[in-house]
Amino acid sequence: SQFRGELDEALRIRQEEELPVYERLGDVRSRAVTMGKIADIYRSRGDLDEALRIHQEEELPVYERLRDLRNLVVGRANIALLYLKLNPPRREEANHLLCQSLTDARRMKIPEADHIRTILQNNKMTCEDDGISG
């Protein structure tokens, strides 16, 4: 399909044109952001395992090292959403990541907190420790 062709081209550009530039420059944050975009392409193509692998191995560890809390919040939420799409879903792990992200997002007072709360509610999940009910 045309959509599949566009995804393939987006993936090619990110992997063959963007990543090498960031790697040459030693720009680890931009490389991690691009890896997140690559993971999103794999998710769109239905390759959830590869999307998960990239988020967990190529993206989040960089944000943890850099103490980039905002991108950590978003990255954890993305992984949680992937856990929910798996068959069977990994609900407990997703719930844990979403609650962790919600706590951090609230502490930073960033708008992502509302989005994460909505995801929790839509999936009938709660964060017991802070009184959030879904």
DAMOSUL-V802717 format. One record per residue. RES is the residue in one letter. SS is DSSP state (helix for helix, strand for strand, loop for the rest). PHI is phi in radians with two decimals (NA if undefined). PSI is psi as a letter, one per 30 degrees, with the letter a starting at -180 (none if undefined). Layout:
RES;SS;PHI;PSI + RES;SS;PHI;PSI
This chain:
S;loop;NA;l + Q;helix;-1.09;e + F;helix;-1.04;e + R;helix;-1.08;e + G;helix;-1.11;e + E;helix;-1.16;e + L;helix;-1.11;e + D;helix;-1.05;e + E;helix;-1.19;e + A;helix;-1.07;e + L;helix;-1.09;e + R;helix;-1.03;e + I;helix;-1.07;e + R;helix;-1.09;e + Q;helix;-1.36;e + E;helix;-1.73;f + E;helix;-1.94;e + E;helix;-1.31;e + L;helix;-0.94;e + P;helix;-1.04;e + V;helix;-1.12;e + Y;helix;-1.13;e + E;helix;-1.17;e + R;helix;-1.08;e + L;helix;-1.35;f + G;loop;1.23;g + D;loop;-1.54;i + V;helix;-1.21;e + R;helix;-1.15;e + S;helix;-1.11;e + R;helix;-1.12;e + A;helix;-1.12;e + V;helix;-1.06;e + T;helix;-1.12;e + M;helix;-1.07;e + G;helix;-1.08;e + K;helix;-1.16;e + I;helix;-1.12;e + A;helix;-1.05;e + D;helix;-1.08;e + I;helix;-1.15;e + Y;helix;-1.05;e + R;helix;-1.06;e + S;helix;-1.09;e + R;loop;-1.45;f + G;loop;1.58;g + D;loop;-1.61;i + L;helix;-1.19;e + D;helix;-1.10;e + E;helix;-1.22;e + A;helix;-1.05;e + L;helix;-1.06;e + R;helix;-0.99;e + I;helix;-1.11;e + H;helix;-1.00;e + Q;helix;-1.37;e + E;helix;-1.82;f + E;helix;-1.89;f + E;helix;-1.93;d + L;helix;-0.99;e + P;helix;-1.02;e + V;helix;-1.17;e + Y;helix;-1.11;e + E;helix;-1.13;e + R;helix;-1.07;e + L;helix;-1.42;f + R;loop;0.95;h + D;loop;-1.56;i + L;helix;-1.13;e + R;helix;-1.09;e + N;helix;-1.19;f + L;helix;-1.12;e + V;helix;-1.01;e + V;helix;-1.15;e + G;helix;-1.08;e + R;helix;-1.12;e + A;helix;-1.12;e + N;helix;-1.08;e + I;helix;-1.11;e + A;helix;-1.03;e + L;helix;-1.09;e + L;helix;-1.14;e + Y;helix;-0.98;e + L;helix;-1.25;f + K;helix;-1.49;f + L;loop;-1.13;l + N;loop;-2.14;j + P;loop;-1.39;l + P;loop;-1.12;k + R;loop;-1.77;i + R;helix;-1.11;e + E;helix;-1.10;e + E;helix;-1.16;e + A;helix;-1.07;e + N;helix;-1.02;e + H;helix;-1.05;e + L;helix;-1.11;e + L;helix;-1.13;e + C;helix;-1.17;e + Q;helix;-1.07;e + S;helix;-1.14;e + L;helix;-1.09;e + T;helix;-1.02;e + D;helix;-1.16;e + A;helix;-1.10;e + R;helix;-1.14;e + R;helix;-1.05;e + M;helix;-1.47;f + K;loop;0.98;h + I;loop;-1.85;l + P;loop;-1.13;f + E;helix;-1.02;f + A;helix;-1.00;e + D;helix;-1.11;e + H;helix;-1.13;e + I;helix;-1.14;e + R;helix;-1.05;e + T;helix;-1.09;e + I;helix;-1.04;e + L;helix;-1.03;e + Q;helix;-1.12;e + N;helix;-1.09;f + N;loop;-1.80;g + K;loop;0.91;h + M;loop;-1.99;l + T;loop;-2.30;l + C;strand;-2.02;j + E;helix;-1.00;e + D;helix;-1.14;f + D;helix;-2.11;g + G;loop;1.33;g + I;strand;-1.33;k + S;loop;-2.02;k + G;loop;-1.67;none
